[in-house]
Amino acid sequence: MAGHSYGITSDPLTQFSVVFSAIIHDLDHPGVPNAQLVKENTHNAQIFKKSVAEQNSVELAWAMLMDKEYEALRACIYHSEDDLKRFRQLVVNTVMATDIVDKELQDLRKARWETAFAETPVRNANLSSDDCKATI
């Protein structure tokens, strides 16, 4: 199975990050496209500039998860600082992938896909994510 899933199905942290992301990806979504939020110059649009609803969802859910009330849950999710960083990166990337309209993010996803599934390894791929506040 790992040959067809690229090891994703054998990594519990990745599995949980996908489930967590699915749960939070529309948290506090205002029900209008990001372009409309930017056009109306909403508070969140002023903060995030792009992928406004997605970044807001990540920020709110992350703040909630970091609350003392969820300390036991966090202890189950990750066991080290590296796990925490990887979990956050997985959640951010997964939720940001739900913004299917943003051209730059489409190009970034395409580049990541090509890097991940290239027949020969790609070294030093430049995959930055400018203007994405909900990142590590």
Contacts in CASP RR format, 6 or more apart in sequence:
PFRMAT RR
TARGET T0000
AUTHOR 0000-0000-0000
METHOD contacts of the structure
MODEL  1
MAGHSYGITSDPLTQFSVVFSAIIHDLDHPGVPNAQLVKENTHNAQIFKK
SVAEQNSVELAWAMLMDKEYEALRACIYHSEDDLKRFRQLVVNTVMATDI
VDKELQDLRKARWETAFAETPVRNANLSSDDCKATI
1 9 0 8 1.000
2 9 0 8 1.000
2 10 0 8 1.000
6 116 0 8 1.000
6 117 0 8 1.000
8 14 0 8 1.000
8 15 0 8 1.000
9 15 0 8 1.000
13 77 0 8 1.000
13 78 0 8 1.000
13 83 0 8 1.000
13 86 0 8 1.000
13 87 0 8 1.000
13 90 0 8 1.000
14 90 0 8 1.000
16 77 0 8 1.000
16 87 0 8 1.000
17 87 0 8 1.000
17 90 0 8 1.000
17 91 0 8 1.000
17 94 0 8 1.000
18 90 0 8 1.000
18 94 0 8 1.000
20 61 0 8 1.000
20 91 0 8 1.000
21 90 0 8 1.000
21 91 0 8 1.000
21 94 0 8 1.000
21 95 0 8 1.000
22 94 0 8 1.000
24 57 0 8 1.000
24 58 0 8 1.000
24 60 0 8 1.000
24 61 0 8 1.000
24 91 0 8 1.000
24 95 0 8 1.000
25 54 0 8 1.000
25 57 0 8 1.000
25 94 0 8 1.000
25 95 0 8 1.000
25 98 0 8 1.000
26 53 0 8 1.000
26 57 0 8 1.000
27 56 0 8 1.000
27 57 0 8 1.000
27 60 0 8 1.000
27 61 0 8 1.000
28 53 0 8 1.000
28 56 0 8 1.000
28 57 0 8 1.000
28 60 0 8 1.000
29 53 0 8 1.000
29 57 0 8 1.000
30 37 0 8 1.000
30 42 0 8 1.000
30 53 0 8 1.000
31 53 0 8 1.000
33 101 0 8 1.000
34 45 0 8 1.000
34 50 0 8 1.000
34 51 0 8 1.000
34 52 0 8 1.000
34 53 0 8 1.000
34 54 0 8 1.000
34 99 0 8 1.000
34 101 0 8 1.000
34 102 0 8 1.000
35 101 0 8 1.000
37 44 0 8 1.000
37 45 0 8 1.000
37 52 0 8 1.000
37 53 0 8 1.000
38 45 0 8 1.000
38 49 0 8 1.000
38 50 0 8 1.000
38 52 0 8 1.000
42 52 0 8 1.000
44 52 0 8 1.000
44 53 0 8 1.000
44 55 0 8 1.000
44 56 0 8 1.000
45 52 0 8 1.000
47 55 0 8 1.000
47 56 0 8 1.000
47 133 0 8 1.000
48 55 0 8 1.000
48 56 0 8 1.000
48 131 0 8 1.000
48 133 0 8 1.000
48 134 0 8 1.000
49 131 0 8 1.000
50 99 0 8 1.000
50 102 0 8 1.000
50 104 0 8 1.000
50 105 0 8 1.000
50 131 0 8 1.000
50 132 0 8 1.000
51 96 0 8 1.000
51 99 0 8 1.000
51 102 0 8 1.000
51 105 0 8 1.000
51 132 0 8 1.000
51 134 0 8 1.000
53 99 0 8 1.000
54 95 0 8 1.000
54 96 0 8 1.000
54 98 0 8 1.000
54 99 0 8 1.000
54 134 0 8 1.000
55 96 0 8 1.000
55 132 0 8 1.000
55 133 0 8 1.000
55 134 0 8 1.000
57 95 0 8 1.000
58 91 0 8 1.000
58 92 0 8 1.000
58 95 0 8 1.000
58 96 0 8 1.000
58 134 0 8 1.000
59 133 0 8 1.000
59 134 0 8 1.000
61 91 0 8 1.000
62 88 0 8 1.000
62 91 0 8 1.000
62 134 0 8 1.000
64 70 0 8 1.000
65 73 0 8 1.000
65 74 0 8 1.000
66 74 0 8 1.000
77 83 0 8 1.000
77 87 0 8 1.000
78 84 0 8 1.000
78 86 0 8 1.000
78 87 0 8 1.000
85 136 0 8 1.000
88 136 0 8 1.000
89 135 0 8 1.000
89 136 0 8 1.000
92 132 0 8 1.000
92 134 0 8 1.000
92 135 0 8 1.000
92 136 0 8 1.000
95 134 0 8 1.000
96 105 0 8 1.000
96 129 0 8 1.000
96 132 0 8 1.000
96 134 0 8 1.000
97 105 0 8 1.000
97 109 0 8 1.000
99 105 0 8 1.000
100 106 0 8 1.000
108 127 0 8 1.000
108 129 0 8 1.000
111 125 0 8 1.000
111 127 0 8 1.000
112 127 0 8 1.000
114 122 0 8 1.000
115 122 0 8 1.000
115 125 0 8 1.000
115 127 0 8 1.000
129 135 0 8 1.000
END
